[in-house]
Amino acid sequence: MFTGIVQGVGKIIKIVDHDKLRTIQVELPHHLTKNIAIGASIANDGCCLTVTQVTANSVNFDIMQETLAITTLGNKKAGDFVNIERSARYGDEVGGHIMSGHISCTAKIKNIMTTATNCTMRLEMPLVFMKYVLYKGFIGIDGASLTVGEVKNNQFLIHLIPETLAITTLKYKREGDCVNIEIDSQTQAIVDTVERIIAMREDRN
């Protein structure tokens, strides 16, 4: 379980591709290296990965083909940066919203608008997921818990304050880049339940 509060930025220092499997080695910020055990879960750009090897300042992860196919991790290369969040512990403050680290899809950044105090991004993603994207609702963008702005057709806005830009990789994003999306699980459950009830009532009629 994660909270969507990015704790630091890691650097991919090595990638080894195997048959239908990729191993990445990520150098972590010093404050995130304590008490990491093999088997621990750490979110990389919002994707929950399992630690397979630990060194003094880095960890290894094995990524399956399906994960590579539906997330941005399949396009990463050595030298790239990823948002890092270690798994939440019971009793921790939930500053964002509860996230699983299971990526739903990716979204493309269509437009970036910046001012002296904030940054607004317009993102586009598959229409099938847009029913879960609600104005003022939660969404996970590369592991960061953010509030949804305007929603129209298959696009929506997110507004980024300077603090979010300072502590995440979102400051490096450019128009045309893709980001990992995790749909808010509570929103998805409500929407799917309502749709199921409506369909049952229509079947009775």
C-alpha positions in Angstrom: 0.0 0.0 0.0 1.2 3.5 -0.8 0.0 7.0 -0.2 1.0 8.9 -3.3 3.4 11.1 -1.5 6.6 10.8 -3.4 9.5 10.5 -1.0 12.4 11.1 -3.4 13.8 10.5 -6.9 15.8 7.5 -7.8 18.2 7.0 -10.7 18.2 3.9 -12.9 21.9 3.0 -13.1 21.6 -0.4 -14.8 19.2 -2.3 -17.0 19.5 -6.0 -17.9 17.0 -7.6 -20.3 16.3 -11.3 -20.0 13.7 -13.5 -21.8 10.4 -11.7 -21.0 11.9 -10.1 -18.0 13.8 -6.9 -17.2 16.0 -6.3 -14.2 16.7 -2.7 -13.2 19.1 -1.3 -10.6 17.9 1.9 -9.0 20.1 4.2 -6.9 18.0 5.6 -4.1 18.3 8.8 -2.1 20.3 8.2 1.1 17.3 8.7 3.4 15.3 5.9 1.7 18.0 3.2 1.9 17.6 2.2 5.6 16.2 -1.2 6.5 15.3 -2.4 3.0 14.8 -6.2 2.9 14.6 -8.5 -0.1 10.9 -8.9 -0.9 10.0 -5.4 0.1 7.6 -3.3 -2.1 8.8 0.0 -3.5 6.9 2.1 -6.0 8.8 3.3 -9.0 6.9 6.0 -10.9 3.8 4.6 -9.2 4.4 1.0 -10.1 4.8 -1.4 -7.2 8.0 -3.5 -7.6 9.5 -6.1 -5.4 13.1 -5.7 -4.2 15.3 -8.7 -5.4 18.7 -7.4 -4.4 20.1 -4.8 -2.0 23.4 -2.9 -2.0 24.6 0.0 0.0 22.8 2.6 -2.0 20.8 0.8 -4.6 18.2 -1.9 -5.1 17.3 -4.3 -7.9 13.8 -5.0 -9.2 12.6 -7.7 -11.7 9.9 -6.4 -14.1 7.6 -8.8 -15.9 6.7 -8.4 -19.6 3.1 -7.4 -18.8 4.2 -4.6 -16.6 6.7 -3.4 -19.2 4.0 -3.3 -21.8 1.4 -1.3 -19.8 3.6 1.2 -18.0 6.4 3.6 -18.9 9.0 1.4 -17.3 9.3 -0.5 -20.7 10.8 2.7 -22.2 13.2 3.6 -19.4 16.9 3.6 -20.0 20.0 3.9 -17.7 20.3 7.4 -16.5 16.6 8.0 -16.3 14.9 9.1 -13.0 11.9 7.6 -11.3 9.7 8.8 -8.4 10.2 6.6 -5.3 7.8 5.8 -2.5 8.5 3.0 0.0 5.4 1.1 1.1 3.3 2.7 3.9 3.2 1.4 7.4 0.2 1.2 9.7 0.0 4.4 11.6 1.7 6.5 8.9 0.0 9.8 7.9 -1.9 9.5 4.6 -1.2 12.8 3.0 -2.4 11.7 -0.4 -4.8 8.9 -1.0 -4.6 5.1 -0.7 -2.8 3.6 -3.7 -2.0 0.0 -4.6 0.9 0.6 -7.1 -1.1 -1.2 -9.8 -1.0 0.9 -13.0 -4.2 1.1 -15.0 -2.7 2.6 -18.2 -0.5 5.5 -19.4 -1.6 9.0 -20.4 0.1 11.3 -22.8 0.9 14.9 -21.9 -0.8 17.0 -24.5 -0.1 20.5 -23.2 2.0 22.1 -20.4 1.1 25.6 -19.2 3.4 27.3 -16.6 3.2 30.5 -14.6 5.4 31.9 -11.9 3.6 29.9 -9.2 2.2 26.8 -10.7 2.1 24.3 -13.7 -0.9 22.9 -15.4 -0.8 19.8 -17.5 -3.4 18.5 -19.9 -3.3 14.7 -20.2 -5.0 12.4 -22.7 -5.7 8.7 -22.0 -7.8 5.8 -23.3 -11.5 6.7 -23.2 -12.4 3.5 -21.4 -10.8 4.8 -18.2 -12.2 8.3 -18.3 -15.4 7.3 -16.5 -13.3 7.0 -13.4 -11.7 10.4 -13.7 -13.9 12.9 -11.9 -13.5 16.6 -11.3 -11.9 17.1 -7.8 -11.3 13.4 -7.6 -8.0 11.6 -6.9 -5.6 10.1 -9.5 -2.1 8.8 -9.4 0.3 10.3 -11.8 3.7 8.5 -11.9 3.1 7.7 -8.2 2.1 11.1 -7.1 -1.4 11.6 -5.6 -3.0 14.5 -7.4 -6.4 16.2 -7.6 -8.2 16.1 -11.0 -9.0 19.5 -12.6 -11.2 20.0 -15.6 -12.4 16.9 -17.4 -13.5 16.9 -21.0 -13.9 13.9 -23.3 -10.7 11.8 -22.9 -8.6 14.6 -21.5 -8.2 16.1 -18.0 -6.1 18.7 -16.2 -3.8 18.4 -13.2 -2.4 21.4 -11.4 1.1 21.2 -9.9 2.3 23.4 -7.1 6.1 24.2 -6.9 6.5 21.7 -4.0 5.3 18.9 -6.2 7.5 19.9 -9.0 10.5 20.2 -6.7 10.3 16.7 -5.2 9.2 14.6 -8.2 10.2 13.9 -11.8 7.2 15.8 -13.2 9.4 18.9 -13.6 11.3 17.1 -16.3 8.2 16.2 -18.3 7.7 17.6 -21.8 4.7 17.6 -24.1 4.3 14.2 -25.8 5.8 12.3 -22.8 3.7 9.6 -21.2 3.0 9.1 -17.5 1.7 6.1 -15.5 -1.9 6.4 -14.3 -3.4 4.7 -11.3 -7.2 5.1 -11.1 -8.5 5.8 -7.6 -9.8 2.4 -6.4 -12.7 3.8 -4.5 -13.9 5.8 -7.4 -13.6 2.7 -9.7 -15.6 0.6 -7.2 -18.4 3.1 -7.0 -18.7 3.6 -10.7 -18.6 -0.1 -11.5 -21.2 -0.8 -8.8 -23.5 1.8 -10.1 -23.1 0.5 -13.7 -23.8 -3.0 -12.5 -27.0 -2.0 -10.7 -28.3 0.0 -13.6 -27.6 -3.0 -16.0 -29.5 -5.4 -13.6 -32.5 -3.1 -13.5 -32.5 -2.7 -17.3 -32.4 -6.5 -17.6 -35.4 -6.9 -15.4 -37.3 -4.5 -17.6 
